[in-house]
Amino acid sequence: MSERHAVRAESESLGSFVYWVTVVNATAIIVAAGESRRMGGVVSKIFLPIAGRAMLLRTLDRVFGSTSVDRVILVVAGKDLLRCDALLEADGHLRDRPWMLQSGGSSRQESVYRGLQRLDPDCELVVIHDGARPFVTPALIDRCVEAAQTSAAVVVGVPVRDTIKVVAKNRQIVATPARDSLWEIQTPQVFRRSLIVEAHEWASREGFHATDDAMLIEHKGAPVFVLDGERTNIKITMPEDLIFAEALVGQGRIS
């Protein structure tokens, strides 16, 4: 248990009332093993600078800013292991933090599964977050962890603002879903450890592939709940996303 959690776990007296703060062990798996093909460069996007600081470092700054995360498992491409290790060891803010590196797989799902296999035995909740979402706020992570203590499976998202069409392969519109029922799902996604490990083990055995971790839980029939996300919690996927990210920092929208 980290020092900050030990403090939070102490009893506090208010008049004749005494209450205890529930503490859980939460580990974050940061998934950053993608090939970055859509960025169009030869360098993995996690190393690209945003206002002078590498995207990966910005993501870790935010995750370690959370009061709920005990340690981080950083899953990166095998070719990036040495560079990541050197980057973090050289960083004065992060080198002494509780992080470890794990090589990723051929898909995001396999990369998460490899991260799950490195969890400590006492881990109770797993925070899964995209390494390419560098602007998540620590407060959002904390809200997710708190909610997952009772709900077991929690994701964040924002309502879609555009009309969404279901389109066939021949480009004919098939349906127009009601916009008020559609959400853009982000990360972090937080799950009870036993639930997400079991779901990934099942998917590995059955060869089932999902586009996010919540989909595995949904397919097993367990409920997943959505919390309000943040519009600034963008995912850096295309070159223009970097321009937008730089603008957010430049305008003071991101500290």
PyMOL commands that set and color helices and strands:
alter all, ss='L'
color gray80, all
select helices_A, chain A and resi 3-8+37-39+45-47+55-65+78-90+108-116+138-151+179-181+193-206+213-219+239-250
alter helices_A, ss='H'
color red, helices_A
select strands_A, chain A and resi 12-14+17-19+26-32+49-50+53-54+71-76+99-103+125-130+153-159+166-167+173-175+183-192+225-228
alter strands_A, ss='S'
color yellow, strands_A
deselect
rebuild
show_as cartoon
